[in-house]
């Protein structure tokens, strides 16, 4: 099975209490959210944090598409509830387009074997 990797960045509001609360939510992500992630074709997902900058790595299978994921999320009330809750802690990158949260990053280097 062929997989692809996508990497994203997003900022949190730069407040220690908010960052701590955000991290706490991610210790116990709602099962409906994890199910929606897996159902969309995402095989693995990791989020890293440095100061208030988040970095997310997604490994996806060949059935995954951003359009399909967006449509699935828009029709899932629990995902909408989670996204609204998380937005209380998040802030768009300065270069993000209107309504854009996680910004897709460009790969600029890969170590070859």
C-alpha positions in Angstrom: 0.0 0.0 0.0 1.4 3.4 -1.0 1.4 6.1 1.6 2.0 9.8 1.5 3.1 12.2 4.2 1.8 15.7 4.8 3.2 18.2 7.3 1.4 21.2 8.7 2.0 24.1 11.1 -0.3 26.1 13.3 0.1 28.4 16.3 -1.5 28.3 19.7 -2.4 31.4 21.5 0.8 32.3 23.4 -0.6 31.8 26.9 0.9 29.1 29.2 -2.5 28.2 30.8 -4.2 27.8 27.4 -1.2 25.8 26.0 -1.4 23.5 29.0 -5.2 23.0 28.6 -4.7 22.2 24.9 -2.1 19.6 25.7 -4.4 18.1 28.3 -7.2 17.7 25.6 -4.7 15.8 23.4 -3.9 13.3 26.2 -7.4 12.0 25.7 -8.7 12.9 22.2 -12.4 12.0 21.9 -12.9 8.6 20.3 -15.2 10.1 17.7 -12.4 12.3 16.5 -9.9 9.5 16.3 -12.5 7.4 14.4 -13.1 10.3 11.9 -9.3 10.6 11.4 -8.9 6.9 10.6 -12.1 6.7 8.5 -10.6 9.5 6.2 -7.6 7.4 5.2 -5.1 8.8 7.7 -2.9 5.9 8.9 -0.8 7.9 11.5 -1.0 11.4 12.9 1.5 13.1 15.2 1.5 16.6 16.7 4.6 18.2 18.1 4.8 21.5 20.1 7.6 24.0 20.5 6.7 27.1 22.5 3.4 28.0 20.9 4.0 26.5 17.4 2.4 23.2 16.5 3.7 20.8 13.8 1.6 18.0 12.6 2.7 15.0 10.5 0.1 12.8 8.7 0.7 9.5 7.0 -2.2 8.8 4.6 -3.2 5.9 2.3 -4.3 6.2 -1.3 -7.9 6.7 -0.4 -7.2 10.0 1.4 -8.0 13.4 -0.2 -8.2 16.8 1.5 -11.5 17.4 -0.3 -13.0 14.1 1.0 -11.7 14.8 4.6 -13.2 18.4 4.5 -16.6 17.0 3.4 -16.5 14.3 6.0 -15.6 16.8 8.8 -18.3 19.3 7.7 -20.9 16.6 8.0 -19.8 15.3 11.4 -21.2 17.3 14.3 -18.7 15.9 16.8 -15.8 16.9 14.6 -17.3 20.4 14.3 -17.7 20.5 18.1 -14.0 19.5 18.6 -12.8 22.0 16.0 -14.7 24.8 17.7 -13.3 23.9 21.1 -9.7 23.7 19.7 -10.0 27.0 18.0 -10.3 28.6 21.5 -6.6 27.7 21.9 -5.4 28.0 18.3 -4.5 31.0 16.2 -3.8 31.1 12.5 -0.3 31.6 11.2 0.4 35.2 10.1 0.5 34.0 6.4 -2.7 31.8 6.6 -5.5 32.5 4.2 -8.9 33.4 5.6 -10.5 30.4 7.4 -7.3 28.4 7.1 -6.1 26.7 10.3 -3.4 24.1 9.7 -1.1 25.4 7.0 0.4 22.7 4.7 4.2 22.9 4.7 6.6 22.4 1.8 9.3 19.8 2.1 12.7 21.4 1.3 15.0 18.5 2.1 15.1 14.8 2.4 18.1 12.6 3.3 18.6 10.0 0.7 19.8 6.5 1.6 
